[in-house]
Structures are given as structure tokens and as C-alpha cells.
Amino acid sequence: MLRLWIIAVMSASTCLLFHPIHTLSKKCFPINPYRIIGSMYPNETRCPMECLCEYCPYRFGPNFHNLRYQHQADCRSKKISKIPFTNLAVDLTLLWLDKNNIQQIKNDTFYHLRNLLDLSLAYNNLLSKTVYPRAFRGLFKLRLFYLQYNTGLNVLRKEWFTDMLSLKTLYVQYSSVVTVEPGVFDACSQLSSVSLYGNKIKTVSVVFRSRPNLKWLSLHDNIIESLHDDAFLGSNNLTVISLHNNHIATVSESLGLQNLPQLSKVLLSSNHLSCDCQLLWFRRWLNMTSVEFTDIDQTNCSKPSQLAGTNILKFNSSSISCTNRTLMITLCTCVSFAVIVFFGMLVYIFRWDIRYWNQRRLLRQQYEQLQNEGPPPIDGVQVRYDAFVSYNSKDRDWVLKTALPILEGPEFNFRLCVDFRDFIVGGAITDNISDAIKYSRKMLVVVTENFAKSEWCYFEMEMARTRMFDNHEDILVVVILEHVASRNMPTLLQKILRKKTYIEWTQSPDGQKVFWTRLATALNTPNAHHDRLIN
């Protein structure tokens, strides 16, 4: 008896499968009628208590002569706040969760629903920050995705669509979308229709590039102000673009509408079109293209004021003068660029002279300020030091271990000013240098490779030179501790060595005796007046 009953069920199923399409019943079943009782998987029969789960027939194939059953779960308007994913059957193909109170979707919520074709989450309270990055992982077969009327989806994230390889239709209208992340549809190679109207999108970047199957794009009722150059490059099957009721000011040639071979319809009314020279290309293209602008009668100019409200078809090049203006702008730009390049070259060629002049100017101002603070170091005013030693810190060993013991020793008894010993601790380095030069009778310059590269040594020479010019004094005593190539010297040091007799250091003991005698003689020579040290 049981065998006869099973044979009868199988016969009925076979008849349903191959029955002519016009006699098929629309009746749905609580279980899959193709499965023999006792052989179906337990997890394929589950259904959340809030939902209605049925297996309903649908036709498929080239001529729609074949019949299959798809498992659908209707969970609409059930006041659901959490997706009941643990009670959803694995063979589910359609899932409607519209008009509920769902606010959060965690990672891998739909991961076990590998056969899901349609998913609707419209009219919920989803937020971009509460929809986890891998919330829709595993939906490789999903074709239709509804997210409209979720007013917290301000960002469409790329991670959501990573596994939607079969997605064809996407609805996200009236969801307060502001940002569409770059590359958001990179994985959706089958995407053919996108509805993003009624949001708060300000700019159309490159997210719709290289979408070979995209045919329908709805972006109206946003606040779009600009369209990226070649925004639709590579989407050669794009047929309809809806852009009306936005804030678009111009449609330029660089947008690339003329390069879309399948484009047949564009809607552009209720925008803030500025009928000026930048819109002339689009106005001329309207006369040549076969693309239908279905709302062209309502597409008007907003700017300038004299053309506000004028239909775009009445706007032409004769109403404004663009050729001369463009030529003048180009000419002025070229001249300005040439002038900038010329002066830039002058500054580069004379950069060292300009730098030298500027340093001279600043040093003179600083020295004049110091002169005003106290009496000059000559004309009867006693000085504090015989000489200020100008050297590079890397040559300190020679100054500390060789020069100071001899020059300040009993044989010569000079009083020298050196930075590490006589500068005021905590004082500004420029003030210490200025005071040292001001209250020293001579300046002993120790020339080495390190000295020639030092900015502070250059500063000290400039200060000394300023005093020489202002007071007509000869205060420099130059010691060549090691030879420096002229190309490695600053200009000021080269001039000093050409005009000043210098004393060369030697490693010979006999030569060193002569060196110290000559140096002591140079330090004792008068500048311009006979000054005395403080006793």
C-alpha cells in the first residue's frame, strides 16, 4: 500500500514537471513537492514562526516551458527587530523582510543561504554603522537586492557587495545615501540596473565605470553638483540615465555621454544649468545626437540672470561671446605662466646673491640695533677681549688643546673669547655672537672644511664685516688650519682670503714657532685706534 502511495506521488510530480505551461496551477505548497516524503533534509523545512514559507512554481528556460518550485519566505510587516537567520531553510531563494524594525545585521547573517536569489530589506531602520562589513557574505547567487527607505544608510560600503557576483538589480532609493565608496560595484560584473534616486549624493565619481552590463541608472532627486570626467567610461551598454531634479550646473564634453553607443534616453530637467560658454558643447550636441531627452521641454537655464527660465533649446552661441573670451583667457594664462617661469629662472640663477643681500640687510639691522644699545667698542672705550675665536665645533680640539694654552699662556697672555666658555648660558646664540664681536678687538678666524660649510661661521663673518664697514676697522685675523678648495667656500670667505694676508698652520715644530709669533703679532696690530684691555 505504501509503495502504491509513493508511486502515485512521483507520478503526480512528473506530470507537474512536464505539463503544458498554460494548464499549470499557481498553487504553493508548504514543502517541496518534488521531494519524496522522508527524504528531505530537516533544515530545508524550517520556517520562522513570524514568517510564511512556501514552495511556489515558476517557469524557466528559453521558452518558459519548464517548471520549478522556489522556496520563498514572506516576513513582511511582522515587527521583526532581528533577522531570524537560524530558522531559515538552506534552500531559500526569496526572502522578504520589508516593513520591519531591523536596525542591525551582523557578519555572516546570510552565509548559509547560498541559494538566495532575491533579498528585500526595504522600509527598515538600517544604519550604515550597524550593518557589519561581512553582513552579506556568501550571497553569490543573489540577483535582486532591495534596500530602499532605510534612512540611515548614509554610506554604501564596498565590503557589502564583495560576494554578490550575480547581482543584477539594486534598489537603494530614499535612504539618505551621501557617499558611495569607490569600487563599491567592482565585484558585481552582472549589474544591469541601479536605483539611487531620492538620496543626498553630491557628486558622481567613477563608481559606474567599466560596468559592461549596466543598462539603467537612476540618480534623480539627489543634490548632485558635479559629474566626474568620463564617469561612465567602459559602460557601453548603458541605455537610460536619469539625472533630473539635481544641482547640476553644466554637462561637459569630458563627461563622455557622446561615447556611450547604446545610450537612448537621458532625463535632465529641474537642474541648475548655467547657460554659459561651458554648456555650449552640450547645446550643440543636442542638435546632433539621436539620444532622446524626454524632459527637454522642462530643461531650462538657471544662470545667468538674463537667461534664467529660458529653455535650453533657445540657448545658442550667438547669445554670448565665447570665442574671444576663451582666447583671452588662454592668452592671459600663457603670458602669466611665461612671466612666472622667467622670474623663477632669475631667482634661481641669482639665488646666492639674493640670499647674500638679504643676510647683509638683516645683519646690518641687527648690528645697528646693538650699536644703539651701548657705546661703540673704539674711540676710547675699553674692550673685554683681545680676540673672538670663530671656528667650527668639529675643530674644537685644536682650539682647546693647542691654541688656547699657548695664546693665553704666560708667553703671550692674550685674553680670548670662545663660545663654550664665555658665551652667556641661556642667551640667544645670535646675541652672544654679536656681543663677542662687539667687545673683542680682533676676530680670529680658523678656516677648515667644516668652517666653510657652517652657517653659523658664515653668520659670524658677516657680523665682523658689518663692524669693519661701519667703523672702518681691520679686525680679521685669518688662520688656515687646513686647505679648502675655492669651489667649496662661500663667496664672502673667498673675498676675505683674496684681500687678507692669512697665516698657515704647519705640523713642523720649527714652523709652529714661527706660526705663533706671526699670529701674536697680527693680534697685537691696531685696528684703527690704539685700544687698551681692561686691567
BELBEL-V195609 format. One record per helix or strand of 3 or more residues. SS is the DSSP state (a for helix, b for strand). FROM is the first residue (numbers start at 1). LEN is the number of residues. Records with the same first field share a line. If there is no record, write none. Layout:
SS->FROM-LEN ; FROM-LEN
//
This chain:
a->2-17 ; 21-3 ; 42-3 ; 85-3 ; 128-3 ; 158-4 ; 253-3 ; 257-3 ; 277-12 ; 296-3 ; 305-3 ; 312-3 ; 317-3 ; 323-27 ; 351-23 ; 393-15 ; 419-4 ; 429-10 ; 449-5 ; 455-17 ; 486-3 ; 491-9 ; 509-16
b->52-9 ; 66-9 ; 92-5 ; 118-3 ; 144-3 ; 169-3 ; 193-3 ; 216-3 ; 240-3 ; 265-3 ; 300-4 ; 385-6 ; 440-8 ; 476-5
//
